[in-house]
Amino acid sequence: MKFIHTADWHLGKLVHGVYMTENQREVLNQFVEVVDEEKPDAVIIAGDLYDRSVPPTDAVELLDEILFKINVELKTPIVSIAGNHDSAERLSFGSSWYKHSQFYLSGKLSNNLEPFRINGVNFYLVPYAEPGVVRQLLVDDSIHSHQDAMKGIIGKIEENMNPNEPNVLVGHAFVLGGQTSDSERVLSVGGSGCVGAELFEPFSYTALGHLHSPDAIRHDKVKYSGSLLKYSFSEAKQKKSISIIEMDEKGQFTHRYRSLTPTHDMRELEGFMEQLLDPAFYEKERTNDYLKITLLDEGALIDPINKLRQVYPNVLHLERKIDVTDMKKKQVLSAVRSEKKSEIELFEQFYTDMTTSEFTGDKKAAMTEIFDKVLRGEAAVK
Protein backbone atom coordinates (compact mmCIF):
# COMPACT_ATOMS: atom_id res chain seq x y z
CA MET A 1 0.00 0.00 0.00
CA LYS A 2 1.11 3.55 -0.72
CA PHE A 3 -0.01 6.61 1.22
CA ILE A 4 1.06 10.26 1.42
CA HIS A 5 1.63 11.79 4.85
CA THR A 6 1.14 15.54 5.21
CA ALA A 7 0.04 17.86 8.03
CA ASP A 8 -0.02 21.43 9.34
CA TRP A 9 -1.50 23.20 6.34
CA HIS A 10 -2.55 26.12 8.60
CA LEU A 11 -4.95 27.57 6.03
CA GLY A 12 -5.72 31.20 6.80
CA LYS A 13 -2.28 31.75 8.35
CA LEU A 14 -1.27 35.36 8.96
CA VAL A 15 2.50 35.97 9.06
CA HIS A 16 3.74 39.46 10.00
CA GLY A 17 0.42 40.91 8.80
CA VAL A 18 0.38 39.04 5.47
CA TYR A 19 -2.14 36.28 4.69
CA MET A 20 -0.48 33.20 3.24
CA THR A 21 -3.62 32.00 1.43
CA GLU A 22 -2.47 32.52 -2.16
CA ASN A 23 0.91 30.95 -1.45
CA GLN A 24 -0.94 28.05 0.17
CA ARG A 25 -3.21 27.71 -2.86
CA GLU A 26 -0.23 27.42 -5.23
CA VAL A 27 1.51 24.80 -3.09
CA LEU A 28 -1.68 22.81 -2.54
CA ASN A 29 -2.32 22.73 -6.29
CA GLN A 30 1.19 21.27 -6.63
CA PHE A 31 0.22 18.79 -3.93
CA VAL A 32 -2.83 17.72 -5.95
CA GLU A 33 -0.54 17.17 -8.96
CA VAL A 34 1.70 14.93 -6.81
CA VAL A 35 -1.35 12.93 -5.69
CA ASP A 36 -2.39 12.54 -9.32
CA GLU A 37 1.12 11.42 -10.29
CA GLU A 38 1.80 9.10 -7.33
CA LYS A 39 -1.73 7.64 -7.25
CA PRO A 40 -1.58 6.70 -3.56
CA ASP A 41 -4.13 4.48 -1.87
CA ALA A 42 -4.73 7.22 0.71
CA VAL A 43 -3.72 10.75 1.74
CA ILE A 44 -3.14 11.38 5.46
CA ILE A 45 -3.56 14.90 6.85
CA ALA A 46 -2.39 14.80 10.49
CA GLY A 47 -4.10 17.90 11.86
CA ASP A 48 -4.00 21.70 11.76
CA LEU A 49 -5.82 22.00 8.47
CA TYR A 50 -6.73 25.53 9.57
CA ASP A 51 -4.64 28.03 11.53
CA ARG A 52 -7.45 29.03 13.87
CA SER A 53 -10.73 27.67 15.18
CA VAL A 54 -12.72 30.24 13.17
CA PRO A 55 -10.86 30.43 9.84
CA PRO A 56 -11.35 33.14 7.19
CA THR A 57 -13.87 32.40 4.44
CA ASP A 58 -11.22 32.09 1.72
CA ALA A 59 -9.39 29.48 3.83
CA VAL A 60 -12.58 27.41 4.16
CA GLU A 61 -13.19 27.67 0.41
CA LEU A 62 -9.60 26.64 -0.35
CA LEU A 63 -9.82 23.55 1.86
CA ASP A 64 -13.13 22.58 0.28
CA GLU A 65 -11.64 22.99 -3.20
CA ILE A 66 -8.51 20.93 -2.51
CA LEU A 67 -10.26 18.10 -0.67
CA PHE A 68 -12.82 17.85 -3.47
CA LYS A 69 -10.06 17.54 -6.07
CA ILE A 70 -8.28 14.81 -4.11
CA ASN A 71 -11.24 12.81 -2.85
CA VAL A 72 -13.85 13.22 -5.60
CA GLU A 73 -12.00 14.06 -8.81
CA LEU A 74 -8.97 11.82 -8.15
CA LYS A 75 -11.03 9.28 -6.17
CA THR A 76 -8.34 9.09 -3.47
CA PRO A 77 -9.31 8.19 0.11
CA ILE A 78 -8.46 10.84 2.71
CA VAL A 79 -7.64 10.14 6.37
CA SER A 80 -7.62 13.32 8.45
CA ILE A 81 -7.83 14.54 12.04
CA ALA A 82 -8.17 17.84 13.89
CA GLY A 83 -5.06 19.48 15.36
CA ASN A 84 -4.72 21.92 18.23
CA HIS A 85 -5.35 24.90 15.92
CA ASP A 86 -8.55 23.45 14.47
CA SER A 87 -12.06 23.55 15.85
CA ALA A 88 -12.91 19.89 16.52
CA GLU A 89 -16.64 20.63 16.30
CA ARG A 90 -16.43 22.45 12.98
CA LEU A 91 -14.26 19.78 11.37
CA SER A 92 -16.58 17.05 12.64
CA PHE A 93 -19.49 18.44 10.63
CA GLY A 94 -20.50 15.97 7.92
CA SER A 95 -17.98 13.33 8.95
CA SER A 96 -20.64 10.59 9.17
CA TRP A 97 -21.54 10.90 5.49
CA TYR A 98 -18.04 11.80 4.25
CA LYS A 99 -17.17 8.13 4.77
CA HIS A 100 -19.33 7.16 1.79
CA SER A 101 -16.65 8.66 -0.47
CA GLN A 102 -13.83 7.29 1.71
CA PHE A 103 -13.14 10.59 3.40
CA TYR A 104 -12.37 9.58 6.98
CA LEU A 105 -12.32 12.72 9.11
CA SER A 106 -12.08 12.67 12.91
CA GLY A 107 -12.54 16.07 14.50
CA LYS A 108 -13.51 15.06 18.03
CA LEU A 109 -12.01 12.20 19.99
CA SER A 110 -14.61 9.59 20.87
CA ASN A 111 -14.86 6.24 22.62
CA ASN A 112 -15.07 4.58 19.23
CA LEU A 113 -11.42 3.91 18.43
CA GLU A 114 -12.10 1.32 15.75
CA PRO A 115 -9.78 1.69 12.72
CA PHE A 116 -10.60 2.49 9.12
CA ARG A 117 -9.25 -0.25 6.90
CA ILE A 118 -7.80 0.67 3.51
CA ASN A 119 -6.03 -1.89 1.32
CA GLY A 120 -5.14 -4.14 4.23
CA VAL A 121 -3.86 -1.36 6.52
CA ASN A 122 -5.67 -0.32 9.72
CA PHE A 123 -5.71 3.45 10.32
CA TYR A 124 -6.38 4.61 13.90
CA LEU A 125 -7.39 8.27 14.10
CA VAL A 126 -6.47 10.17 17.28
CA PRO A 127 -7.41 13.86 16.92
CA TYR A 128 -5.90 16.40 19.30
CA ALA A 129 -7.63 16.51 22.67
CA GLU A 130 -6.77 18.08 26.02
CA PRO A 131 -5.94 15.66 28.87
CA GLY A 132 -9.11 16.72 30.71
CA VAL A 133 -11.26 15.63 27.77
CA VAL A 134 -9.50 12.27 27.60
CA ARG A 135 -9.83 11.86 31.38
CA GLN A 136 -13.60 12.20 31.14
CA LEU A 137 -13.87 10.10 27.99
CA LEU A 138 -11.92 7.17 29.41
CA VAL A 139 -13.26 7.72 32.96
CA ASP A 140 -9.71 7.66 34.31
CA ASP A 141 -8.87 10.16 37.07
CA SER A 142 -5.15 9.36 36.78
CA ILE A 143 -4.90 11.26 33.46
CA HIS A 144 -3.36 14.71 33.99
CA SER A 145 -0.84 15.17 31.16
CA HIS A 146 -0.68 14.54 27.42
CA GLN A 147 1.58 11.56 28.17
CA ASP A 148 -1.12 10.08 30.41
CA ALA A 149 -3.81 10.80 27.83
CA MET A 150 -1.96 9.24 24.88
CA LYS A 151 -0.99 6.23 26.98
CA GLY A 152 -4.64 5.71 27.92
CA ILE A 153 -5.85 6.07 24.32
CA ILE A 154 -3.27 3.66 22.92
CA GLY A 155 -4.03 1.21 25.73
CA LYS A 156 -7.69 1.23 24.69
CA ILE A 157 -6.75 0.77 21.03
CA GLU A 158 -4.55 -2.21 21.88
CA GLU A 159 -7.48 -4.02 23.49
CA ASN A 160 -8.87 -4.90 20.04
CA MET A 161 -5.87 -4.32 17.76
CA ASN A 162 -4.48 -7.17 15.66
CA PRO A 163 -0.66 -6.89 16.05
CA ASN A 164 -0.16 -9.21 13.06
CA GLU A 165 -1.59 -6.64 10.62
CA PRO A 166 -0.16 -3.28 9.50
CA ASN A 167 -1.42 -0.64 11.93
CA VAL A 168 -0.98 3.11 11.42
CA LEU A 169 -1.76 5.76 14.05
CA VAL A 170 -2.61 9.27 12.84
CA GLY A 171 -2.10 11.80 15.64
CA HIS A 172 -1.25 15.37 16.53
CA ALA A 173 1.24 15.60 19.38
CA PHE A 174 4.55 16.97 20.61
CA VAL A 175 6.96 14.04 20.94
CA LEU A 176 9.59 14.54 23.63
CA GLY A 177 12.85 15.78 22.11
CA GLY A 178 11.25 17.19 18.98
CA GLN A 179 12.64 20.38 17.44
CA THR A 180 10.23 23.29 17.70
CA SER A 181 9.78 26.55 15.78
CA ASP A 182 8.18 29.91 16.60
CA SER A 183 4.98 29.19 14.64
CA GLU A 184 3.92 26.19 16.74
CA ARG A 185 1.53 26.85 19.58
CA VAL A 186 2.63 25.46 22.94
CA LEU A 187 0.34 22.59 23.96
CA SER A 188 0.88 22.89 27.73
CA VAL A 189 3.17 24.67 30.15
CA GLY A 190 6.26 22.87 31.40
CA GLY A 191 6.72 19.35 30.07
CA SER A 192 3.10 18.21 30.45
CA GLY A 193 2.45 18.75 26.73
CA CYS A 194 5.02 16.14 25.64
CA VAL A 195 4.52 12.46 24.89
CA GLY A 196 7.21 9.81 24.67
CA ALA A 197 7.91 8.13 21.33
CA GLU A 198 7.88 4.74 23.10
CA LEU A 199 4.08 4.96 23.40
CA PHE A 200 3.74 4.40 19.65
CA GLU A 201 5.70 1.15 19.60
CA PRO A 202 2.61 -1.01 18.84
CA PHE A 203 2.17 0.70 15.45
CA SER A 204 3.90 -0.01 12.15
CA TYR A 205 3.96 3.73 11.39
CA THR A 206 2.85 6.80 13.36
CA ALA A 207 1.90 9.77 11.18
CA LEU A 208 2.13 12.92 13.29
CA GLY A 209 1.33 16.57 12.92
CA HIS A 210 2.21 19.60 15.10
CA LEU A 211 5.98 20.08 14.70
CA HIS A 212 6.77 21.84 11.44
CA SER A 213 10.03 20.18 10.40
CA PRO A 214 10.05 16.74 8.74
CA ASP A 215 13.29 16.18 10.67
CA ALA A 216 11.81 17.24 14.02
CA ILE A 217 12.64 13.82 15.45
CA ARG A 218 14.77 10.90 14.34
CA HIS A 219 12.82 7.68 14.81
CA ASP A 220 12.37 4.53 12.76
CA LYS A 221 8.58 4.44 12.93
CA VAL A 222 7.37 7.76 14.40
CA LYS A 223 7.40 10.53 11.79
CA TYR A 224 6.41 14.16 11.32
CA SER A 225 5.65 15.28 7.79
CA GLY A 226 6.27 18.91 8.69
CA SER A 227 4.23 21.86 7.43
CA LEU A 228 3.69 22.54 3.73
CA LEU A 229 5.12 26.05 3.99
CA LYS A 230 7.45 28.03 6.23
CA TYR A 231 5.37 29.98 8.72
CA SER A 232 8.08 31.79 10.72
CA PHE A 233 11.66 32.86 10.15
CA SER A 234 12.77 30.21 12.65
CA GLU A 235 11.78 27.76 9.88
CA ALA A 236 13.76 29.59 7.18
CA LYS A 237 16.42 26.87 6.89
CA GLN A 238 13.99 23.95 6.97
CA LYS A 239 13.39 21.98 3.80
CA LYS A 240 9.64 21.47 3.53
CA SER A 241 8.28 18.29 2.00
CA ILE A 242 5.60 15.63 2.03
CA SER A 243 6.25 11.98 2.87
CA ILE A 244 5.55 9.10 0.49
CA ILE A 245 5.16 5.83 2.39
CA GLU A 246 4.98 2.40 0.73
CA MET A 247 4.03 -0.36 3.18
CA ASP A 248 3.88 -4.12 2.73
CA GLU A 249 1.48 -6.63 4.33
CA LYS A 250 3.85 -7.03 7.32
CA GLY A 251 3.94 -3.32 8.11
CA GLN A 252 7.46 -2.79 6.78
CA PHE A 253 7.74 0.43 4.80
CA THR A 254 9.95 2.64 2.69
CA HIS A 255 9.95 6.40 3.19
CA ARG A 256 10.82 9.08 0.65
CA TYR A 257 10.28 12.82 0.44
CA ARG A 258 8.88 15.07 -2.25
CA SER A 259 9.35 18.82 -2.15
CA LEU A 260 6.89 21.51 -3.14
CA THR A 261 8.07 24.90 -4.39
CA PRO A 262 6.26 28.07 -3.25
CA THR A 263 6.31 31.22 -5.34
CA HIS A 264 7.49 33.15 -2.28
CA ASP A 265 10.03 31.38 -0.11
CA MET A 266 10.71 32.64 3.42
CA ARG A 267 14.35 33.62 3.89
CA GLU A 268 16.73 35.67 6.00
CA LEU A 269 19.07 38.23 4.43
CA GLU A 270 21.93 40.13 6.08
CA GLY A 271 24.12 42.94 4.85
CA PHE A 272 24.86 46.65 4.72
CA MET A 273 22.19 48.92 3.25
CA GLU A 274 24.40 50.00 0.37
CA GLN A 275 25.19 46.39 -0.50
CA LEU A 276 21.55 45.25 -0.37
CA LEU A 277 20.48 48.08 -2.71
CA ASP A 278 23.30 47.43 -5.18
CA PRO A 279 21.95 45.89 -8.44
CA ALA A 280 25.08 43.73 -8.64
CA PHE A 281 23.87 42.08 -5.42
CA TYR A 282 20.09 41.97 -5.66
CA GLU A 283 19.92 40.88 -9.30
CA LYS A 284 21.23 37.51 -8.10
CA GLU A 285 18.57 37.31 -5.37
CA ARG A 286 14.94 36.14 -5.37
CA THR A 287 13.71 39.60 -4.48
CA ASN A 288 10.02 38.61 -4.22
CA ASP A 289 10.55 36.16 -1.36
CA TYR A 290 9.24 36.88 2.13
CA LEU A 291 12.30 38.31 3.87
CA LYS A 292 13.69 39.07 7.27
CA ILE A 293 16.52 41.55 6.69
CA THR A 294 19.23 42.26 9.25
CA LEU A 295 21.18 45.45 8.60
CA LEU A 296 24.83 45.65 9.61
CA ASP A 297 24.97 49.47 9.45
CA GLU A 298 25.71 51.22 12.75
CA GLY A 299 24.91 54.83 11.88
CA ALA A 300 21.57 56.57 11.46
CA LEU A 301 19.46 55.47 8.49
CA ILE A 302 16.59 57.40 6.92
CA ASP A 303 13.45 55.32 6.17
CA PRO A 304 15.32 52.05 5.51
CA ILE A 305 12.21 49.84 5.28
CA ASN A 306 10.66 51.76 2.38
CA LYS A 307 13.97 51.99 0.53
CA LEU A 308 14.42 48.24 0.86
CA ARG A 309 10.85 47.51 -0.22
CA GLN A 310 11.49 49.28 -3.52
CA VAL A 311 13.78 46.34 -4.32
CA TYR A 312 12.41 43.66 -1.96
CA PRO A 313 8.63 44.23 -1.89
CA ASN A 314 7.95 41.47 0.64
CA VAL A 315 10.21 42.51 3.51
CA LEU A 316 8.24 41.28 6.52
CA HIS A 317 10.74 42.07 9.26
CA LEU A 318 13.67 44.48 9.52
CA GLU A 319 16.19 44.71 12.34
CA ARG A 320 19.62 46.17 13.04
CA LYS A 321 22.33 43.74 14.12
CA ILE A 322 23.73 46.28 16.54
CA ASP A 323 20.31 46.51 18.25
CA VAL A 324 20.12 42.73 18.52
CA THR A 325 23.65 42.60 19.95
CA ASP A 326 22.86 45.35 22.46
CA MET A 327 19.72 43.51 23.53
CA LYS A 328 21.68 40.29 24.08
CA LYS A 329 24.26 42.19 26.16
CA LYS A 330 21.48 43.67 28.29
CA GLN A 331 20.02 40.21 28.81
CA VAL A 332 23.43 38.87 29.81
CA LEU A 333 23.98 41.77 32.19
CA SER A 334 20.53 41.25 33.68
CA ALA A 335 21.30 37.56 34.14
CA VAL A 336 24.60 38.39 35.78
CA ARG A 337 22.94 40.81 38.17
CA SER A 338 20.31 38.24 39.04
CA GLU A 339 23.04 35.85 40.13
CA LYS A 340 23.87 38.26 42.99
CA LYS A 341 27.63 38.01 42.49
CA SER A 342 30.08 39.95 44.62
CA GLU A 343 31.83 43.04 43.25
CA ILE A 344 35.09 41.15 42.67
CA GLU A 345 33.25 38.32 40.90
CA LEU A 346 31.47 40.80 38.61
CA PHE A 347 34.77 42.56 37.85
CA GLU A 348 36.47 39.23 37.12
CA GLN A 349 33.74 38.34 34.63
CA PHE A 350 33.98 41.81 33.04
CA TYR A 351 37.78 41.51 32.84
CA THR A 352 37.73 38.11 31.14
CA ASP A 353 34.98 39.23 28.74
CA MET A 354 36.86 42.37 27.69
CA THR A 355 40.46 41.08 27.55
CA THR A 356 42.36 37.97 26.61
CA SER A 357 44.55 38.17 29.74
CA GLU A 358 44.25 35.88 32.73
CA PHE A 359 42.75 37.36 35.88
CA THR A 360 45.62 36.22 38.11
CA GLY A 361 45.72 35.95 41.88
CA ASP A 362 47.81 39.16 42.11
CA LYS A 363 45.28 41.09 40.05
CA LYS A 364 42.45 39.72 42.14
CA ALA A 365 44.24 40.72 45.36
CA ALA A 366 44.88 44.24 44.05
CA MET A 367 41.27 44.72 42.95
CA THR A 368 39.98 43.27 46.20
CA GLU A 369 42.01 45.86 48.13
CA ILE A 370 40.64 48.67 45.92
CA PHE A 371 37.05 47.48 46.35
CA ASP A 372 37.55 47.28 50.11
CA LYS A 373 38.80 50.88 50.27
CA VAL A 374 35.98 52.15 48.06
CA LEU A 375 33.35 50.34 50.13
CA ARG A 376 34.88 51.78 53.34
CA GLY A 377 35.04 55.22 51.81
CA GLU A 378 38.83 55.26 52.07
CA ALA A 379 39.71 55.54 48.39
CA ALA A 380 41.93 58.49 47.60
CA VAL A 381 43.48 59.95 44.50
CA LYS A 382 47.18 59.38 44.53
Secondary structure, 3 states (H helix, E strand, C coil): CEEEEECCCCECCEECCEECHHHHHHHHHHHHHHHHHHCCCEEEEECCCECCCCCCHHHHHHHHHHHHHHHHHCCCCEEEECCCCCCHHHHHCCHHHHHHHCEEEECCCCCCCCCEEECCEEEEEECCCCHHHHHHHHCCCCCCCHHHHHHHHHHHHHCCCCCCCCEEEEEECEECCCCCCCCCCCCCCCCCCEECHHHHCCCCEEEEECCCCCCCCCCCCEEECCCCCCCCHHHCCCCCCEEEEEECCCCCEEEEEECCCCCCCEEEEEECHHHHCCHHHHCCCCCCCEEEEEECCCCCCCCHHHHHHCCCCCEEEEEEHHHHHHHHHHHHHHHHHHCCCCHHHHHHHHHHHHCCCCCCHHHHHHHHHHHHHHHCCCCCCC
